[in-house]
């Protein structure tokens, strides 16, 4: 086990009689092995939590450190877990023959190793694909579900871009591939006002350009994995409190696709985050952290100034079938 110290953040103000949790403890890193593949998780423990541990599964271009900016608001409430699953981040390369079921079972393996029988589950973009399969295969381990920038089918934009991006990466044209990935993940500036659009586009471009050969190899394999195995299986989903949210200008996983996903999940709610696109958790970091924190602690999420109306797609879908 490796331990790294993070600066303690000021906890949020007490709300009514709600006690103020303690500052989080130093972060731990654990190297684990599942199915012969090494992977690494990061845990920021809270010794006086007000809710179950929060597992944050990020997108394919994110790693276990991508959520440090959210810790200021989330770590005072509960223990946080992030992970580089096999095939991602600094973990072992995972051949594309291993699909989403394998990754979902790796999540379960990690939680067993960490002695966490239940978690609040957040999945963003590709993290939703793994998170939903985990919830379907291991429903008893999920307390609440939140998905951001999510869909239950591969976006046409993505399916069209994958062969082109694969060829670009394989011939080493990194800057060209980075341009394509930025266009894929971010909305057209003319679609509507998106907070920090230019700054996030520059950061994303820089991140892609600075990929190592190992990163590129894993990115190519990731795309092959998704195209080969698909992202969704129509399996039962646990009836737990569920929220799906999407940036209002998300052109990759559109709000309509988010509603479609929410409609398949019993009792789920859906909303959009204003002035954001697919990278909503980066563009509106504080607001997305607040939304996650509120949902995980059973505080109201209707009439939030940064969100659109709260919808119930699953209820509407059930009513349409009767």
C-alpha positions as CSV (number, residue, x, y, z in Angstrom):
1,X,0.0,0.0,0.0
2,X,1.2,3.5,-0.8
3,X,0.0,6.5,1.1
4,X,0.0,10.1,-0.2
5,X,-1.1,13.0,1.9
6,X,-3.6,15.5,0.6
7,X,-4.4,18.9,2.1
8,X,-7.5,18.8,4.3
9,X,-10.3,20.9,2.9
10,X,-12.8,23.0,4.9
11,X,-16.0,21.0,5.4
12,X,-19.3,22.5,4.3
13,X,-21.5,24.5,6.7
14,X,-23.9,22.6,8.8
15,X,-27.5,22.6,7.4
16,X,-30.0,23.0,10.1
17,X,-29.0,20.4,12.8
18,X,-26.9,18.4,10.4
19,X,-23.5,17.8,12.0
20,X,-20.4,19.1,10.2
21,X,-18.2,16.0,9.3
22,X,-14.6,15.9,10.0
23,X,-11.9,16.7,7.5
24,X,-10.9,13.7,5.4
25,X,-7.9,11.6,6.3
26,X,-4.8,11.3,4.0
27,X,-5.4,9.4,0.8
28,X,-4.4,5.8,0.4
29,X,-3.4,3.9,-2.8
30,X,-3.9,0.2,-3.1
31,X,-2.5,-2.1,-5.8
32,X,-4.8,-5.0,-6.4
33,X,-4.9,-7.9,-8.9
34,X,-8.0,-9.3,-10.6
35,X,-8.0,-12.0,-13.2
36,X,-4.2,-11.7,-13.4
37,X,-4.3,-8.0,-14.1
38,X,-2.9,-5.4,-11.7
39,X,-4.9,-2.3,-11.0
40,X,-4.8,0.6,-8.6
41,X,-7.4,2.4,-6.5
42,X,-7.3,5.6,-4.4
43,X,-9.2,6.0,-1.2
44,X,-9.8,9.2,0.7
45,X,-11.4,8.1,4.0
46,X,-13.8,10.0,6.1
47,X,-13.9,8.8,9.8
48,X,-17.3,10.5,10.5
49,X,-19.3,10.0,7.3
50,X,-22.9,11.1,6.8
51,X,-23.5,8.7,3.9
52,X,-22.1,5.5,2.3
53,X,-18.7,5.6,0.5
54,X,-18.9,7.2,-2.9
55,X,-17.3,5.3,-5.8
56,X,-16.5,7.7,-8.7
57,X,-16.0,5.9,-12.0
58,X,-14.8,8.4,-14.6
59,X,-14.6,8.4,-18.4
60,X,-12.0,6.7,-20.5
61,X,-9.7,9.7,-20.6
62,X,-9.9,10.2,-16.8
63,X,-7.9,8.4,-14.1
64,X,-8.0,8.0,-10.3
65,X,-6.7,11.5,-9.8
66,X,-9.2,13.3,-12.0
67,X,-11.6,13.8,-9.2
68,X,-9.3,15.6,-6.8
69,X,-10.9,18.9,-7.7
70,X,-14.2,17.6,-6.4
71,X,-12.8,16.4,-3.0
72,X,-13.2,19.9,-1.5
73,X,-17.0,19.3,-1.5
74,X,-17.3,15.6,-1.4
75,X,-14.6,14.2,0.9
76,X,-16.0,15.9,4.1
77,X,-19.2,13.9,3.6
78,X,-18.0,10.4,3.1
79,X,-15.2,8.1,2.0
80,X,-14.3,8.5,-1.7
81,X,-13.0,5.8,-3.9
82,X,-11.5,6.3,-7.4
83,X,-9.8,3.6,-9.5
84,X,-7.7,2.9,-12.6
85,X,-9.4,-0.3,-13.7
86,X,-7.4,-2.9,-15.7
87,X,-6.7,-1.4,-19.1
88,X,-6.9,2.3,-17.9
89,X,-4.6,4.8,-16.3
90,X,-1.5,3.3,-14.8
91,X,-3.0,-0.2,-14.5
92,X,-2.1,-3.2,-16.6
93,X,-3.0,-3.3,-20.3
94,X,-6.2,-5.2,-20.8
95,X,-6.8,-6.9,-24.2
96,X,-10.1,-5.9,-25.9
97,X,-11.3,-9.5,-25.6
98,X,-12.1,-8.7,-22.0
99,X,-15.4,-6.9,-22.0
100,X,-17.6,-4.8,-19.7
101,X,-18.6,-7.7,-17.5
102,X,-15.0,-8.2,-16.6
103,X,-14.6,-4.6,-15.6
104,X,-17.8,-4.6,-13.6
105,X,-16.6,-7.7,-11.7
106,X,-13.2,-5.9,-11.1
107,X,-15.2,-3.2,-9.4
108,X,-16.8,-5.8,-7.1
109,X,-13.4,-7.3,-6.4
110,X,-12.1,-3.9,-5.3
111,X,-15.0,-3.3,-3.0
112,X,-14.6,-6.7,-1.4
113,X,-10.9,-6.0,-0.9
114,X,-11.7,-2.6,0.6
115,X,-14.5,-4.1,2.9
116,X,-17.2,-1.8,1.5
117,X,-20.4,-3.9,1.2
118,X,-22.4,-0.9,-0.2
119,X,-21.5,2.3,-2.0
120,X,-23.1,5.3,-3.6
121,X,-22.2,4.9,-7.3
122,X,-21.3,7.7,-9.7
123,X,-20.4,6.9,-13.3
124,X,-19.5,9.5,-15.9
125,X,-19.5,8.7,-19.6
126,X,-17.6,5.4,-19.9
127,X,-17.8,5.1,-16.1
128,X,-21.6,4.8,-16.5
129,X,-21.1,1.9,-18.8
130,X,-19.1,0.0,-16.2
131,X,-21.1,1.3,-13.3
132,X,-24.5,0.2,-14.8
133,X,-23.2,-3.3,-15.5
134,X,-21.8,-3.5,-12.0
135,X,-25.2,-2.5,-10.6
136,X,-26.9,-5.0,-12.8
137,X,-24.6,-7.9,-11.8
138,X,-24.1,-7.0,-8.2
139,X,-27.3,-5.0,-7.2
140,X,-26.9,-5.6,-3.4
141,X,-23.8,-3.5,-3.3
142,X,-25.4,-0.3,-4.6
143,X,-27.1,2.2,-2.3
144,X,-27.7,5.0,-4.8
145,X,-26.9,5.6,-8.5
146,X,-25.8,8.8,-10.2
147,X,-24.8,8.9,-13.9
148,X,-23.6,11.9,-15.8
149,X,-23.1,12.4,-19.5
150,X,-24.5,8.9,-20.0
151,X,-26.4,6.8,-22.6
152,X,-27.6,3.2,-23.1
153,X,-26.3,3.0,-26.6
154,X,-23.1,4.1,-28.4
155,X,-23.6,7.6,-29.9
156,X,-23.5,7.7,-33.7
157,X,-20.8,10.4,-33.4
158,X,-18.6,8.0,-31.5
159,X,-19.1,5.0,-33.8
160,X,-18.3,7.2,-36.8
161,X,-15.2,8.7,-35.1
162,X,-13.7,5.4,-33.7
163,X,-12.2,4.0,-37.0
164,X,-10.8,7.4,-38.0
165,X,-9.3,8.0,-34.5
166,X,-7.8,4.5,-34.4
167,X,-6.0,5.0,-37.7
168,X,-4.8,8.5,-36.7
169,X,-3.4,7.2,-33.4
170,X,-1.8,4.1,-34.9
171,X,0.1,6.3,-37.4
172,X,1.3,8.5,-34.6
173,X,-0.5,11.7,-35.6
174,X,-1.2,12.7,-32.0
175,X,-2.1,16.4,-32.5
176,X,-4.6,15.4,-35.3
177,X,-6.1,12.8,-33.0
178,X,-6.3,15.3,-30.2
179,X,-8.2,17.8,-32.4
180,X,-10.7,15.1,-33.3
181,X,-11.2,14.0,-29.7
182,X,-11.8,17.6,-28.6
183,X,-14.4,18.0,-31.3
184,X,-16.0,14.7,-30.3
185,X,-16.2,15.4,-26.5
186,X,-17.1,19.1,-26.6
187,X,-20.0,21.0,-28.1
188,X,-19.8,23.5,-31.0
189,X,-19.2,26.9,-29.4
190,X,-22.3,28.1,-31.3
191,X,-24.6,25.5,-29.7
192,X,-25.0,27.6,-26.6
193,X,-23.1,29.2,-23.7
194,X,-20.8,26.6,-22.0
195,X,-18.8,27.6,-18.9
196,X,-15.1,27.5,-19.4
197,X,-15.5,26.1,-22.9
198,X,-12.3,27.5,-24.3
199,X,-10.2,26.7,-21.2
200,X,-11.5,23.2,-21.0
201,X,-10.9,22.6,-24.7
202,X,-7.2,23.7,-24.3
203,X,-6.8,21.5,-21.2
204,X,-8.3,18.5,-23.1
205,X,-6.1,19.1,-26.1
206,X,-3.0,19.3,-23.9
207,X,-4.0,16.1,-22.1
208,X,-4.4,14.2,-25.4
209,X,-1.2,15.5,-26.9
210,X,0.8,14.5,-23.9
211,X,-0.3,10.9,-24.0
212,X,2.4,8.3,-23.6
213,X,2.8,5.3,-26.0
214,X,1.1,3.2,-23.2
215,X,-1.8,5.6,-23.0
216,X,-2.3,5.5,-26.8
217,X,-2.1,1.7,-26.9
218,X,-4.8,1.6,-24.1
219,X,-6.9,4.2,-25.9
220,X,-7.0,2.1,-29.1
221,X,-7.8,-1.0,-27.2
222,X,-10.6,0.8,-25.3
223,X,-12.3,1.9,-28.5
224,X,-12.0,-1.7,-29.8
225,X,-13.5,-3.0,-26.6
226,X,-16.5,-0.7,-26.8
227,X,-17.2,-1.3,-30.4
228,X,-16.7,-5.1,-30.0
229,X,-18.8,-5.6,-26.8
230,X,-21.2,-2.7,-26.9
231,X,-22.1,-0.6,-23.9
232,X,-25.5,-1.9,-22.8
233,X,-27.3,-5.1,-21.8
234,X,-31.0,-5.0,-21.0
235,X,-30.6,-6.6,-17.6
236,X,-32.6,-5.7,-14.4
237,X,-31.5,-2.6,-12.6
238,X,-31.8,-2.4,-8.8
239,X,-34.6,-0.2,-7.5
240,X,-32.5,2.4,-5.6
241,X,-32.6,6.2,-5.7
242,X,-31.2,7.0,-9.1
243,X,-30.3,10.3,-10.9
244,X,-29.1,10.8,-14.4
245,X,-27.9,14.2,-15.4
246,X,-26.4,15.7,-18.6
247,X,-25.0,19.0,-19.7
248,X,-27.8,20.9,-21.6
249,X,-25.6,21.2,-24.7
250,X,-24.1,17.7,-24.6
251,X,-23.7,16.7,-28.3
252,X,-22.1,13.3,-27.6
253,X,-24.5,11.8,-25.1
254,X,-27.4,14.2,-25.7
255,X,-30.1,15.0,-23.1
256,X,-32.5,12.8,-25.0
257,X,-30.1,9.9,-24.7
258,X,-29.9,10.6,-21.0
259,X,-33.7,10.5,-20.7
260,X,-33.7,7.2,-22.6
261,X,-31.2,5.7,-20.1
262,X,-33.2,7.1,-17.1
263,X,-36.4,5.6,-18.5
264,X,-34.8,2.1,-18.2
265,X,-34.0,2.5,-14.5
266,X,-36.9,2.1,-12.0
267,X,-37.8,5.3,-10.1
268,X,-35.0,7.3,-11.7
269,X,-34.9,11.1,-12.0
270,X,-33.3,13.2,-14.8
271,X,-32.1,16.7,-15.2
272,X,-29.8,18.8,-17.3
273,X,-27.0,21.1,-15.9
274,X,-27.1,24.6,-17.4
275,X,-24.2,26.1,-19.4
276,X,-22.4,22.7,-19.8
277,X,-21.9,20.0,-22.4
278,X,-20.5,16.5,-22.2
279,X,-17.7,17.6,-19.8
280,X,-20.2,18.9,-17.3
281,X,-18.1,17.6,-14.3
282,X,-15.1,19.7,-15.5
283,X,-16.9,22.8,-16.7
284,X,-19.2,23.1,-13.7
285,X,-17.1,21.3,-11.1
286,X,-18.6,22.9,-8.0
287,X,-22.1,22.6,-9.2
288,X,-21.8,18.9,-10.2
289,X,-20.1,18.1,-6.9
290,X,-23.0,19.9,-5.1
291,X,-25.6,17.9,-7.1
292,X,-23.8,14.6,-6.3
293,X,-23.5,15.6,-2.6
294,X,-27.1,16.6,-2.3
295,X,-28.4,13.4,-3.9
296,X,-26.1,11.2,-1.8
297,X,-27.3,12.8,1.5
298,X,-31.0,13.0,0.6
299,X,-31.2,16.7,0.3
300,X,-33.6,18.4,-2.2
301,X,-32.4,18.6,-5.8
302,X,-35.4,20.3,-7.3
303,X,-35.3,24.0,-8.2
304,X,-31.5,24.2,-8.2
305,X,-30.4,27.4,-10.0
306,X,-27.8,25.5,-12.1
307,X,-30.2,22.7,-13.3
308,X,-33.1,22.4,-15.6
309,X,-36.5,20.9,-14.4
310,X,-36.4,17.6,-12.6
311,X,-38.0,14.9,-14.7
312,X,-39.2,11.3,-14.1
313,X,-38.6,9.5,-17.4
314,X,-39.1,6.0,-15.8
315,X,-42.5,7.0,-14.5
316,X,-43.5,8.4,-17.8
317,X,-42.3,5.3,-19.6
318,X,-44.2,3.0,-17.2
319,X,-47.4,5.1,-17.6
320,X,-47.1,4.9,-21.4
321,X,-47.0,1.1,-21.2
322,X,-50.3,0.9,-19.2
